[in-house]
């Protein structure tokens, strides 16, 4: 049986408190609002620090992942 290694987020203080990550919050990096519509470009995902850390933890190189994505795209398209 698998167990989660994640630690749950601390709940907000009391009901009605603002969420820790408000929807539509301005991104300091991009200066735009993410509306949750569509997908970010692959290059932006690959440059994300969290994605890079997860890949490193799992022993996945960027070249490996991009190669797999290209292979899947060629089979679907």
C-alpha positions, 0 to 999 in steps of 0.5 A: 500500500502506498502512503502519501509523502505530502504534508497537508496545507495548514487551513486558513484561520477561521471560516471566511478567511482569504485562501493562501493562494487566491485565484487570479492573483497577479504573478510577480514574474509574468505580470499577468493574471492566470484565468485557468483557461488553456495551458501554459507553453511547454517551455514555461512548464519546463522552466518552472522551478517546482517542475525542475525539482520534481524531475530531479527528485525522480531522476528524469532529465529534460531531454528524456521528457522532451523526447517522450513528449515528441514520441507521444505527439508523433503517435497521436498526430 
